[in-house]
Amino acid sequence: MLNGKVAVITGASSGIGASLAVRLAREGCRLVLGARRIDMLKEVAGRANTAGGKAIPYRCDITVRDEAEALIQRAVEEFDRLDILVNNAGRGHFSSVEDTGDEVLQSIFALNVFALWYTTRPALRQMKRQGAGHIINIASIAGKLGFPYNSAYVAAKHACVGFTHALRLELAETGIHASAVCPGGVETEWALVTEGRPMAPLFSESAPVIREIAAERGITLPAIEGALPPDEVSERILACIRHPVPELFTHDGSREFALLAARDRKKAEEQQLPAALGERSIYERLKART
């Protein structure tokens, strides 16, 4: 089904993007891989080629409209079609609302939101000529729920989900699909490269505090599957490419908790309270160290 299809993946130099590139290559896809880190991108392209695909690494910064459009044009010029666009590039930040500066807001939204238009607009022109295609936007469970100390990222991923919903209605009965993917935690460098400073210490240091608060208050924490390797997440995304769905929740329990939050936000927040309190104490501790 996927043999010979043409896919563009942004943020393909590591993590989910890199893993998905290799998986699509095994299916016989032809790939144009976009990212800023060209050395890492070339290594991923090499693995994809070894896996049986044809992958072209293309260095670009998709927050720059001309570069994002050139990425799409590269695929069309090389392969004369575009079947799959995976808007995977993304980045978080680590700061409270009052500590989040304007430059962080601009940067987070430029990559996680504005770039969606920069790649999707030219991709749609080609897909509409073909009468077929699939646009996959990698959002996050943070696009369905609130999480503290990365509010700009949470807001951006909510925007990503909303963008996908609007896009789906525009594309109704055109033969072009759009899907929002909402992963939970993934074992990537994400928490180590958040803007401002790494977020990883917040997660590691707050975990025992959260469990203690939950036990003291008799609160059952959300039953969402823990961090998964990128290969497991990309395998589930591959299933969505084969059989498109409006939204894909890659982690067990995440869809159920998102539905609870949509139905009864107060009840969901009660389950999130130990995390909010535990992370607040650690955030203040980490802030005092700097």
BELGIMO-V668178 format. One record per pair of residues at least 4 apart in sequence whose C-alpha atoms are under 6 Angstrom apart, sorted by sequence separation. I is the first residue (numbers start at 1). J is the second residue. D is the distance in Angstrom with one decimal. If there is no record, write none. Layout:
{{I;J;D} {I;J;D}}
//
This chain:
{{14;18;4.7} {16;20;6.0} {25;29;5.0} {38;42;6.0} {49;53;4.9} {70;74;6.0} {73;77;6.0} {75;79;5.9} {76;80;4.5} {95;99;5.6} {104;108;5.9} {106;110;5.8} {108;112;6.0} {109;113;5.0} {110;114;4.9} {111;115;5.5} {116;120;5.8} {117;121;5.7} {120;124;6.0} {124;128;5.8} {127;131;5.9} {159;163;5.9} {194;198;5.2} {201;205;5.8} {202;206;5.8} {214;218;5.7} {240;244;4.7} {260;264;5.7} {261;265;4.3} {269;273;5.9} {274;278;5.8} {275;279;5.8} {279;283;5.9} {283;287;6.0} {12;17;4.1} {13;18;5.5} {24;29;5.5} {48;53;5.8} {49;54;5.2} {62;67;5.9} {76;81;5.1} {95;100;5.6} {127;132;5.5} {193;198;5.6} {214;219;4.8} {11;17;5.8} {12;18;4.7} {49;55;5.9} {62;68;4.4} {127;133;5.4} {192;198;4.6} {249;255;5.7} {60;67;5.7} {191;198;5.8} {261;268;5.1} {191;199;4.9} {192;200;5.8} {191;200;4.9} {45;55;5.2} {168;178;5.6} {143;154;5.9} {142;154;5.1} {143;157;4.3} {42;57;5.7} {143;158;3.9} {41;57;5.8} {139;157;5.3} {161;180;6.0} {12;33;5.7} {38;59;5.6} {139;160;5.9} {12;34;5.8} {13;35;6.0} {90;112;5.3} {6;29;5.8} {8;31;5.8} {12;35;5.9} {25;48;5.3} {30;53;5.6} {32;55;5.7} {36;59;5.2} {3;27;5.6} {4;28;5.7} {5;29;5.0} {6;30;4.8} {7;31;4.9} {8;32;4.9} {9;33;5.2} {10;34;4.7} {11;35;4.9} {28;52;6.0} {29;53;5.4} {30;54;4.8} {31;55;4.5} {32;56;4.8} {33;57;4.9} {34;58;5.0} {35;59;5.4} {36;60;5.3} {2;27;5.9} {3;28;4.3} {4;29;5.0} {6;31;5.8} {8;33;5.9} {26;51;5.2} {28;53;4.9} {30;55;5.9} {33;58;5.8} {34;59;5.7} {35;60;5.5} {36;61;5.7} {3;29;5.4} {22;48;4.5} {25;51;5.8} {26;52;5.4} {225;251;5.4} {13;40;5.3} {25;52;5.6} {225;252;5.2} {13;41;4.4} {25;53;4.0} {224;252;5.9} {224;253;4.5} {223;253;5.7} {224;254;5.2} {187;227;5.9} {141;182;4.7} {186;227;4.7} {187;228;5.8} {134;176;5.6} {136;178;5.8} {139;181;5.4} {140;182;3.9} {141;183;5.5} {185;227;4.2} {186;228;4.8} {187;229;5.0} {32;75;5.9} {113;156;6.0} {132;175;4.7} {133;176;4.6} {134;177;4.6} {135;178;4.7} {136;179;4.9} {137;180;5.0} {138;181;4.8} {139;182;5.1} {140;183;4.8} {141;184;5.4} {186;229;5.8} {112;156;6.0} {131;175;5.7} {132;176;4.8} {134;178;5.6} {63;110;5.6} {109;156;5.9} {63;111;5.4} {84;133;5.8} {68;118;5.8} {69;119;5.8} {83;133;4.5} {84;134;4.9} {85;135;4.8} {86;136;4.7} {87;137;4.8} {88;138;5.0} {221;271;5.2} {68;119;5.5} {84;135;5.9} {86;137;6.0} {63;115;5.3} {62;115;5.8} {65;118;5.3} {96;149;4.4} {95;149;4.8} {94;149;5.6} {95;150;5.9} {94;150;5.2} {93;150;5.5} {214;274;5.5} {92;153;5.3} {213;274;5.5} {210;274;5.1} {210;275;5.3} {181;247;5.8} {182;248;5.9} {183;249;5.9} {179;246;4.7} {180;247;4.8} {181;248;4.7} {182;249;5.0} {183;250;5.1} {184;251;5.9} {179;247;5.5} {210;278;5.0} {209;278;5.4} {206;278;5.6} {206;279;5.5} {6;82;5.1} {7;83;5.9} {6;83;5.2} {7;84;4.4} {8;85;4.9} {9;86;4.7} {10;87;5.5} {11;88;5.5} {5;83;5.9} {7;85;5.7} {10;88;5.2} {11;89;3.9} {10;89;5.2} {93;194;4.3} {92;194;4.9} {93;195;4.2} {94;196;6.0} {94;199;5.6} {15;188;5.4} {19;231;5.7} {16;230;5.0} {20;234;5.1} {15;230;5.8} {16;234;6.0}}
//
